[in-house]
């Protein structure tokens, strides 16, 4: 039996966005584009939502291995979701490059950092709270991950999000398994799950391909898309063509077929997109 956790508090944006009423198709289509790493464009009900924007060719000791970001695909963003404050997820230059500046939903502890960096229209959200934007409901969820901004920075609570538009989409951010995944969102349409990181090994607080497949067993979505793979690697490692850039989604799909065989897994390479229309998956959009 699926039990829906009550929402503790609802926060409404005064953002001027209105529910899309231009066509029946636009109100039944959810478009997903995997930009790379944990950056996904979710276009639903006419609201363009971007998760953990990261566009840089280099971040600290990491270099982008995926194709350069198509900035047309990341234009006219209405809402940004920040899962946690690690630099590869809350990348301040990428956030500042968004024009016009969108609304930003961020976890507790992240707002002062964003405001100090000149990011406007920031809203704090806690797990269990929700916000409205143009007819789309955003629900904050728990995540199990490090709170610190390295190496000596502040801390903030990590979180995930459920986006309820024409379809329901769970963006996990960075997380390991947690018990509350069980029935997190009844009748969930799509789970965006991290299946790796940026190097040859994973630290605590991450999902590897098999643990991500275990998450599917708990979440029970109709479909899943692996993210957080194939985008960045430590400088100097790219010439080795390391397998961690390409292996994780294949291992995830194989493990999912064993652990959660009723879930459809669709692998999008960085830069690729697809749309979901009335349960029909159209790739290559």
Phi, psi and omega in degrees: 000131178272130179244123181274125179288127180299148177280127183289321184202145179248133179244126182253131174287139166262069191252356178076359179284139179244147176304139181290127179230023187284326181201155178298320181297316182296332181271358178243355182259135168242121179258136180234129176233123179274103180287326181136156183056242177251018182265116180229134173266122179245116182246109184215137182054031180078006179256125181260115187243133181239130179261137173037065186299128176215110185245351191291148173285336178219136175226112182053241182267011184252145175237141181290130178253342176284165176303153178304151182289132174282104185291340174297326180289342182248021178268164176054047179279133180270324188212137176245137176248124178251122184274324179195178195259010172299148188298330180278003176237324173246077185267108189298317177300322178295319178296318181292338183281348181288125184222123001287158182298126180274172168292150181230128171255127185220155181285166179304133180098340181274334187300314180301323179295315181294315181296317179298330180277000177091011178281129184262166172055051182261135180237128177278137178227140177250159174301133182095350176261163179224161177220154180247142175210108175058036181089356178258135177258131178248125180244127176283140180232165176293153168217154180242099187198168179296142181270344192275149168260111190283156000272333184228027187277188180285181179237157178205152182289124175287156180204167170242183182216144165252127179254118181252097176242230175293335171227162176263132183231129175256119174255113188278346187067230171246128182197160165257180177297145171214152189301326184289355171299333181293107181076024182305316180219108180301138177057043181295133180278308187225134173248124173262104189244132173291137181238357177197206181218239181226008183219186183287343179228167179241141174270177178297153178088015178235158171262130168268176184305318183287320179292327175295322175295324174297324177298324178298322179299325180279317185284326180055052176282165173286324183221159177219145175233121177285136177231182179063049177206159168068016188243317184226150173212160178301142179303132179098349181263344188297327182293343177280353184049058188297142184291339181293348176281336185235338187287319189305315182294327178293318179293323178297313181297320179294316180293323180295324179295336179270316189270323182225068189294343180276355181264128175281128178252126179239122181264121174251125175286156179306128181100346182270156180222170178203168176226151180244117182235111177048046176083358179261128183263117178248109181274162173085016178276000000 
